[in-house]
């Protein structure tokens, strides 16, 4: 994460008094053209983050570096991105940790790739597969704009349905239409105890993925969750939920690589378990 005065080539976010956001990449001699007027990039370069600048129309704008969540929502995209609320859940439910070796299938626009890179840190590694060259090129530009050129990222033009050459992986994260087809390859590539996670928009995909994980005999502790985020408006005595919220975007299906079908047996349903003595 960059600190200090803003520099040429950095991404910035200009926010007006109504909360409207205007992203820009700083270039000497360029202008940010907004509803509230224009601001020369030269006025922003070497400017302290968190301050304000005045446009040609006298409007004041707050200047900040975008957070990853803000950058993901504002960055150019080819494929649909995974939203920040789901990125946060993925990092925790897949247990992405510093030093982990993670395979991602479905680079898309690079949002998940950036979240994974931040989580694994400099001692970890991210391998990302993509089948479309235009998506891979767009993702590379987005990643480099936010993180530079990460030495611990390997991007490959590869179809994950055809196999996973990498071995002894700690985590596998899938954002592909048919992740059930990846299950046999994931079973061979994940280390014992490793986690597989699939991001899925529909219930049908969830059902197919869970059935594939169970049928493989290689995965246990299979879970499916969905995350909903509702912002709240807090203004004096007026405290209420916002009128709009980000509801369903996708499901997360996770499983642990286990050894033997006995270990892969699902836990008994709550209704089937023995009652504790009172």
C-alpha positions in Angstrom: 0.0 0.0 0.0 1.5 3.3 -1.0 1.9 6.2 1.4 2.9 9.8 1.3 2.1 12.4 -1.3 0.3 11.3 -4.5 2.6 10.4 -7.4 2.2 10.2 -11.2 0.8 6.9 -12.3 -1.2 6.3 -9.1 -4.9 5.7 -9.0 -6.9 8.4 -7.0 -10.5 8.9 -6.1 -12.1 12.4 -6.1 -15.3 12.6 -4.1 -17.7 15.6 -4.2 -19.9 16.9 -1.4 -22.8 14.7 -2.6 -20.6 11.6 -2.4 -20.2 11.2 -6.2 -16.9 9.5 -7.0 -14.6 10.1 -9.9 -11.6 7.8 -10.4 -8.5 8.9 -12.2 -5.0 7.7 -12.9 -2.6 10.6 -12.5 -0.7 11.8 -15.6 1.1 15.1 -15.9 -0.7 17.5 -18.2 -4.0 15.6 -18.0 -7.4 16.8 -16.6 -10.1 15.2 -14.5 -13.4 16.3 -16.2 -16.3 16.1 -13.7 -19.8 17.6 -13.2 -18.2 20.0 -10.8 -15.6 21.3 -13.2 -12.1 20.3 -14.2 -9.0 19.6 -12.1 -5.5 19.4 -13.6 -3.7 16.3 -12.6 -0.7 18.5 -11.9 -2.7 19.9 -8.9 -3.0 16.4 -7.5 0.5 15.1 -8.0 2.6 15.7 -4.9 -0.7 16.5 -3.1 -1.3 14.9 0.3 -3.9 12.2 0.4 -7.0 13.1 2.5 -6.9 16.8 1.5 -9.2 18.7 -0.8 -8.7 20.4 -4.1 -10.8 23.0 -5.9 -12.2 22.6 -9.5 -12.4 25.2 -12.2 -16.0 25.8 -11.1 -15.1 26.4 -7.4 -16.3 22.9 -6.3 -14.2 21.2 -3.6 -13.3 17.6 -3.9 -11.8 15.2 -1.3 -8.8 13.3 -2.7 -7.9 9.8 -1.5 -6.3 6.7 -2.8 -9.0 4.1 -3.4 -9.3 1.2 -1.1 -9.3 -2.2 -2.7 -13.1 -2.4 -2.4 -13.4 1.0 -4.1 -10.9 0.2 -6.8 -12.7 -3.1 -7.6 -16.0 -1.2 -8.2 -14.4 1.6 -10.3 -11.7 -0.3 -12.3 -12.2 -1.1 -16.0 -13.7 -4.6 -16.4 -14.2 -7.2 -19.1 -15.7 -10.0 -17.0 -18.2 -9.4 -14.2 -16.3 -8.8 -11.0 -16.8 -10.5 -7.6 -18.2 -7.8 -5.3 -16.3 -6.7 -2.2 -18.7 -8.3 0.2 -18.0 -11.7 -1.4 -14.3 -11.1 -1.7 -14.1 -10.6 2.1 -16.1 -13.8 2.7 -13.9 -15.8 0.3 -10.7 -14.8 2.1 -12.1 -16.0 5.4 -14.1 -19.0 4.3 -11.2 -20.3 2.1 -8.8 -19.5 5.0 -6.4 -17.6 2.8 -3.3 -16.9 4.9 0.1 -15.3 4.6 2.5 -17.8 2.9 -0.3 -19.9 1.3 0.0 -21.2 -2.3 -3.3 -20.6 -3.9 -4.7 -21.6 -7.3 -7.4 -19.3 -8.7 -9.3 -20.4 -11.8 -11.2 -17.7 -13.7 -9.0 -14.6 -13.5 -11.8 -12.4 -15.0 -11.0 -8.7 -14.4 -8.6 -9.5 -11.6 -10.6 -8.4 -8.5 -10.2 -11.8 -6.7 -6.6 -12.1 -7.8 -5.8 -8.8 -6.1 -7.6 -9.8 -2.9 -5.7 -13.1 -2.8 -2.4 -11.5 -3.4 -2.9 -9.1 -0.5 -3.9 -12.0 1.8 -1.0 -14.4 0.9 1.6 -11.6 1.3 5.1 -11.6 -0.1 5.8 -15.1 1.2 2.8 -16.7 -0.5 2.0 -17.4 -4.2 -1.0 -17.0 -6.4 -1.4 -19.0 -9.6 -4.3 -17.8 -11.8 -5.8 -19.6 -14.8 -7.8 -17.8 -17.5 -9.0 -19.1 -20.9 -9.8 -15.8 -22.5 -6.8 -13.7 -23.6 -8.8 -10.4 -23.5 -9.8 -11.0 -19.9 -6.2 -11.9 -19.0 -4.9 -8.7 -20.6 -7.5 -6.6 -18.8 -6.8 -8.3 -15.5 -3.1 -7.8 -15.9 -3.6 -4.0 -16.4 -5.9 -3.7 -13.4 -3.5 -5.6 -11.1 -0.5 -3.7 -12.2 -2.3 -0.4 -11.7 -3.1 -1.2 -8.1 -0.3 -3.5 -7.0 2.5 -3.0 -9.5 4.0 -6.2 -10.9 3.7 -8.8 -8.2 6.6 -11.3 -8.2 4.5 -13.9 -6.5 1.8 -14.0 -9.2 1.8 -16.5 -12.0 -0.9 -16.0 -14.7 -1.5 -18.8 -17.2 -3.7 -19.2 -20.2 -5.1 -22.6 -19.2 -8.4 -24.4 -19.0 -8.8 -25.7 -15.5 -11.3 -28.3 -16.8 -8.5 -30.1 -18.5 -6.3 -30.4 -15.4 -4.2 -28.8 -12.7 -0.5 -29.4 -13.2 0.4 -27.7 -9.9 0.6 -30.0 -6.9 0.6 -29.7 -3.1 -1.6 -26.6 -3.3 -2.9 -25.1 0.0 -6.1 -23.6 -1.5 -8.1 -23.7 -4.7 -10.6 -20.9 -5.5 -12.9 -21.3 -8.5 -14.9 -18.7 -10.3 -15.9 -20.8 -13.4 -19.3 -21.8 -14.7 -18.9 -25.6 -14.0 -16.7 -26.1 -11.0 -18.0 -29.6 -10.5 -15.8 -30.6 -13.5 -12.7 -29.4 -11.6 -13.3 -31.6 -8.5 -11.2 -34.6 -9.7 -8.3 -32.3 -10.6 -8.6 -30.4 -7.3 -8.6 -33.7 -5.4 -5.2 -34.6 -7.0 -3.7 -31.1 -6.6 -4.7 -30.1 -3.1 -2.6 -31.1 -0.1 -4.4 -33.1 2.7 -6.4 -30.6 4.7 -6.4 -28.1 1.9 -9.6 -26.0 1.1 -11.5 -25.8 -2.1 -14.0 -22.9 -2.6 -16.3 -22.3 -5.5 -18.1 -19.0 -6.1 -21.5 -19.7 -7.7 -24.4 -17.4 -8.8 -27.2 -20.0 -8.9 -28.7 -22.7 -6.7 -28.5 -25.3 -9.5 -24.7 -24.8 -9.7 -24.5 -25.1 -5.9 -26.4 -28.4 -5.9 -24.2 -29.8 -8.7 -21.0 -28.7 -6.9 -21.9 -30.2 -3.5 -22.9 -33.5 -5.1 -19.6 -33.7 -7.0 -17.6 -33.0 -3.9 -19.5 -35.7 -2.0 -19.3 -38.2 -4.8 -15.6 -37.8 -5.1 -14.9 -39.2 -1.6 -12.0 -36.8 -1.4 -13.7 -33.9 0.4 -15.4 -33.4 3.7 -16.8 -30.6 5.9 -18.7 -29.3 2.9 -20.6 -26.0 3.5 -22.7 -23.6 1.5 -23.1 -19.9 2.5 -24.5 -16.7 1.1 -23.5 -13.2 2.3 -25.9 -10.2 2.4 -24.8 -6.7 3.2 -27.2 -3.9 4.3 -25.8 -0.4 4.8 -27.3 1.9 7.5 -27.9 5.6 7.5 -27.0 7.2 10.8 -27.8 10.9 10.9 -28.6 12.3 14.4 -31.8 10.7 15.7 -32.5 9.3 12.2 -31.1 5.7 12.3 -32.4 3.4 9.6 -31.3 0.9 7.0 -30.6 2.4 3.5 -33.3 2.0 1.0 -31.0 -0.1 -1.3 -28.8 -3.0 -0.3 -26.5 -5.5 -2.1 -28.5 -8.7 -1.6 -27.8 -11.9 -3.5 -24.7 -11.9 -5.7 -23.4 -15.5 -5.3 -23.0 -18.5 -3.1 -19.8 -19.9 -1.6 -19.3 -23.7 -1.5 -16.3 -24.9 0.5 -14.8 -28.3 1.2 -11.7 -29.8 2.9 -9.4 -32.3 1.3 -9.6 -35.4 3.4 -8.1 -38.9 3.1 -10.6 -41.7 2.7 -14.3 -41.9 2.2 -14.9 -42.4 5.9 -13.4 -39.0 6.6 -15.5 -37.5 3.8 -18.8 -38.6 5.3 -21.1 -35.6 6.0 -21.8 -34.8 9.7 -25.1 -36.0 11.0 -28.0 -33.6 10.7 -28.9 -31.7 13.9 -32.2 -33.5 14.1 -30.5 -36.9 13.9 -27.9 -36.2 16.6 -28.3 -37.6 20.1 -29.7 -35.1 22.5 -27.4 -34.1 25.3 -28.5 -35.2 28.8 -30.2 -32.5 30.8 
